[in-house]
Amino acid sequence: MSFLAALQRHMDTVQQLERLEPGINTLADRVEHAIKQGGKVFFMGNGGSAADSQHLAAEFVVRYKKERPTLAAIALTTDTSILTAHSNDYSFDTVFSRQIEALARPEDIVIGLSTSGNSANIIDAIKVAKEIGCFTYAWTGESGGKLLDIADALLKIPTTETARIQEAHMVIGHWLCEAMDERFTD
């Protein structure tokens, strides 16, 4: 496989994101509203999606490009003591939902990144977040997986290739950070 072939697959996927623009704009509106109402944004994922969750939460809390007030965001993937204690004492399937139970409030937004849409711990956390009254998003691949019927809204990336899905999630995530920079800068 050549680099140019991989680059072409990336560009093809990114070009298809245009179809998602209405949902992406709605996501930004909901995030802005939640933060202005005193809410937080929770990000969660596994593996590369865990790293992406941490990256996006950091951009919210610290800043993206512009100096602006801090934005409340938490990556549920960062506390190794919680992750390991919970997984050891209970189950990895509930490692995020337990944190949602402890930290989330109805005014919050919960975003689960799952390329397959079938990650048990993301599914469980989305269900618990909905019970609390949070608005839930699933960022998935083409099928949406089981999250298709569970999350309040989905951003389904039109491919089944994990790397391309994760790259597209970060394109959307970086745009969301840029949008928040604009909306929260005087």
C-alpha positions, 0 to 999 in steps of 0.5 A, spaced: 500 500 500 502 506 498 502 513 502 498 516 496 493 511 496 492 512 503 492 519 502 487 518 497 482 514 502 483 520 507 481 525 502 475 521 499 473 520 507 474 528 508 470 530 502 464 526 504 464 530 511 460 535 507 454 531 508 454 531 515 454 539 516 447 540 518 448 535 524 455 538 525 452 545 526 447 542 530 452 539 535 456 546 535 449 549 537 448 544 543 455 544 545 455 552 546 448 552 549 450 547 554 456 551 556 452 557 557 447 554 561 453 551 566 454 545 563 460 540 561 462 536 555 464 529 557 468 525 551 470 518 552 472 513 547 477 507 547 484 506 544 485 511 539 478 514 540 480 515 548 486 519 546 482 523 541 477 524 547 483 527 551 485 531 546 479 535 545 477 536 552 484 539 553 483 544 547 476 546 550 479 547 557 486 550 555 484 553 548 484 552 541 487 558 537 484 564 540 484 566 548 478 565 550 474 563 557 475 556 559 470 551 557 468 545 561 470 539 558 472 532 561 475 526 558 473 520 562 479 516 559 484 520 563 484 518 571 488 511 571 486 510 578 478 510 576 479 506 570 483 501 573 480 500 580 473 500 577 475 495 571 478 490 577 472 491 582 466 491 577 467 491 569 470 495 564 463 495 560 461 500 566 468 504 567 465 510 563 457 509 566 460 509 573 463 516 572 457 519 568 453 517 574 458 521 579 459 527 575 454 528 569 448 533 570 442 534 565 445 540 562 451 536 560 453 533 553 456 526 553 460 524 547 462 517 545 467 516 540 466 509 537 468 507 530 464 501 530 458 504 534 458 497 538 463 499 544 459 496 550 462 501 555 460 507 551 453 504 550 452 503 557 455 510 559 450 513 553 444 509 556 446 512 563 447 519 561 440 519 557 437 517 564 440 523 567 437 527 562 444 529 558 444 530 551 448 524 548 452 524 541 455 518 538 461 519 533 461 512 529 463 509 523 458 508 517 453 503 520 452 507 527 452 500 530 448 499 536 449 506 538 444 508 532 438 506 536 441 509 543 444 516 542 440 522 541 444 524 535 449 520 531 455 523 527 456 517 522 463 517 518 461 514 511 467 509 511 468 502 515 476 503 515 478 505 523 483 510 521 479 514 516 473 514 521 478 517 527 481 522 522 474 524 520 472 525 528 478 529 529 477 533 523 470 534 526 473 535 533 478 541 531 472 544 527 468 544 534 474 547 538 474 552 532 467 554 533 467 554 540 473 559 540 469 564 535 463 563 539 466 564 546 471 570 544 468 577 545 
